Amino acid sequence: MIVGLIIACEVAFWVLLAAGLAFRYAFRMPRTGLALLLCEPVLEVVLFAVTAIDLRNGAEPDWRHGLAAVYIGFTVGLGHSTIAWADARVAHRFAGGPPPARPPRYGTARAVHEWKVAGRWILASAVALALLQGAVWYVGDAGDTGSLRAWQQRMLWVIGINVLIAVSYTLFPKREPSGAGAGGPAEKSVDTEAGAGTSSRR
């Protein structure tokens, strides 16, 4: 049931996002669109409540409960930036909004950008860690919390990887190729990569 609810929450997230943006820009009903977008956190509240009730009713904590905590954490940490990313592109495409801002490519500006991205992932992992620890305390000595501890270790790895990426850009900043500002091949390659979508770190 927990896994099915997680899948349902993920589907509902994108459905609400699409509907909210459609009402905001296609139907020119910004308040309705905003109301739909504000319903997103309700999904995490429902998932949290169902998971807590499942544990309270005596369910043995396993990887599914840990996955629920991780999903909630990542939605808290990354949900807003995902909505903002989609909103900027829909506004530009359908409502005459300005082109979405591209992340800086070089030097200190890129390092700052990477730290901001890392901050979102660290927040997501920290929320997941807190929820997992709460579940461990809730279960206590009465159940096996090994699966929950395993998820906590994974979240520590996520934090470490993102900090390492940000530190690498700080210590070894990318330098702008000579002639890139003149519209040469280097600038064209930047434009191509910037338009690649969500695969790059935002």
C-alpha positions in Angstrom: 0.0 0.0 0.0 2.8 2.4 0.9 4.5 2.0 -2.5 1.3 2.4 -4.3 0.6 5.6 -2.4 4.0 7.0 -3.2 3.4 6.3 -6.9 0.0 8.0 -6.7 1.5 11.0 -4.9 4.1 11.4 -7.7 1.5 11.1 -10.4 -0.7 13.6 -8.6 2.2 16.0 -8.2 2.7 16.2 -11.9 -1.1 16.3 -12.6 -1.5 19.2 -10.2 1.5 21.0 -11.6 0.2 20.6 -15.2 -3.3 21.7 -14.2 -2.1 24.6 -12.1 0.1 25.9 -15.0 -2.8 25.4 -17.5 -5.2 27.4 -15.4 -2.6 30.0 -14.8 -1.6 30.6 -18.4 -3.9 28.9 -20.8 -7.2 29.7 -19.1 -6.0 33.0 -17.6 -7.2 32.0 -14.2 -4.1 32.7 -12.0 -5.9 32.3 -8.7 -7.2 28.9 -9.6 -3.8 27.9 -10.9 -2.2 29.0 -7.7 -4.7 27.2 -5.6 -4.0 23.9 -7.4 -0.2 24.4 -7.0 -0.7 25.1 -3.2 -2.4 21.7 -3.0 0.9 20.0 -3.6 2.0 19.9 0.1 -1.3 18.0 0.9 0.1 15.0 -0.9 3.0 14.8 1.5 0.8 15.3 4.5 -1.4 12.4 3.4 1.6 10.1 2.7 3.1 11.0 6.1 -0.2 10.3 7.9 -0.7 6.9 6.2 2.9 5.8 6.9 2.5 6.8 10.6 -0.8 5.0 10.9 0.7 1.9 9.2 3.5 1.8 11.8 1.1 2.5 14.7 -1.0 -0.4 13.6 1.9 -2.7 14.1 3.5 -2.9 10.6 7.1 -4.0 10.7 9.2 -1.1 9.5 10.9 -1.9 6.1 12.3 -0.2 3.0 8.8 1.0 2.0 8.4 3.2 5.1 11.9 4.5 4.5 11.1 5.3 0.9 8.1 7.2 2.0 10.3 9.4 4.3 12.8 9.9 1.5 10.1 10.9 -1.0 8.6 13.4 1.4 12.1 14.9 2.1 12.9 15.2 -1.6 9.6 16.8 -2.3 10.2 19.4 0.4 13.7 20.1 -0.8 13.2 20.0 -4.5 9.5 20.5 -5.1 9.6 24.3 -5.1 12.5 24.5 -7.5 10.8 22.0 -9.9 7.6 24.1 -9.9 9.6 27.3 -10.5 11.5 25.6 -13.3 8.3 24.5 -15.1 6.5 27.8 -14.4 9.3 29.8 -16.0 9.3 27.7 -19.2 5.5 27.6 -19.6 5.3 31.3 -19.0 8.0 31.9 -21.7 6.4 29.5 -24.2 2.7 30.3 -23.8 2.4 33.7 -22.0 5.2 35.8 -23.5 7.3 35.7 -20.4 11.0 36.3 -20.4 13.4 33.5 -21.4 14.2 31.3 -18.4 17.4 32.3 -16.7 20.3 30.1 -17.6 22.7 28.9 -14.9 26.1 30.6 -15.0 28.8 28.5 -16.6 32.1 29.7 -15.3 34.0 31.0 -12.3 32.7 32.1 -8.9 29.1 32.5 -10.2 29.0 28.8 -11.2 30.4 27.8 -7.8 27.7 29.8 -6.1 25.1 28.2 -8.3 26.4 24.7 -7.4 26.2 25.5 -3.7 22.6 26.6 -4.1 21.8 23.3 -5.9 23.6 21.4 -3.2 21.7 23.3 -0.6 18.4 22.0 -2.0 19.6 18.4 -2.1 21.0 18.8 1.4 17.7 20.1 2.7 15.9 17.2 1.0 18.2 14.7 2.6 18.1 16.4 6.0 14.3 16.3 6.1 14.4 12.6 5.1 17.0 12.0 7.8 14.8 13.7 10.4 11.7 11.7 9.3 13.6 8.4 9.3 15.0 9.2 12.8 11.5 10.0 14.0 10.3 6.6 12.7 13.2 4.9 14.5 12.3 6.5 17.8 8.6 5.8 17.2 9.3 2.1 16.6 11.8 1.9 19.4 13.2 -1.4 20.5 10.0 -3.2 19.6 10.9 -3.6 15.9 13.8 -4.0 13.5 14.9 -0.5 12.3 17.7 -1.7 10.1 16.0 -0.8 6.9 15.4 2.7 8.2 19.0 3.1 9.2 20.0 1.9 5.7 18.0 4.8 4.2 19.7 7.2 6.6 23.1 6.1 5.3 22.0 6.6 1.7 20.9 10.1 2.6 24.3 10.8 4.1 25.9 9.7 0.8 23.6 12.1 -1.1 24.7 14.9 1.1 28.4 14.0 0.7 28.2 13.7 -3.1 26.5 17.1 -3.5 29.0 18.8 -1.1 31.8 17.2 -3.1 30.4 18.5 -6.4 30.0 22.0 -5.0 33.5 22.0 -3.4 35.0 20.8 -6.8 33.5 23.9 -8.5 34.8 26.1 -5.7 38.4 24.8 -5.7 38.6 24.2 -9.5 36.3 26.7 -11.1 35.7 26.4 -14.8 37.3 29.1 -16.9 35.5 30.8 -19.8 37.1 29.8 -23.1 38.7 32.6 -25.0 36.4 34.0 -27.7 33.3 32.4 -26.1 31.7 35.8 -25.7 32.0 36.5 -29.5 29.3 34.0 -30.4 31.8 31.4 -31.5 31.5 27.6 -31.2 32.0 27.7 -27.4 28.9 29.9 -27.0 26.8 27.8 -29.3 27.6 24.7 -27.3 26.6 26.5 -24.1 23.2 27.4 -25.7 22.7 23.8 -26.7 23.4 22.4 -23.3 21.3 25.0 -21.5 18.3 24.0 -23.5 18.7 20.3 -22.7 16.0 20.5 -20.0 16.0 19.0 -16.5 19.0 16.7 -17.0 21.4 19.4 -15.8 21.8 20.5 -12.2 19.5 23.5 -11.7 
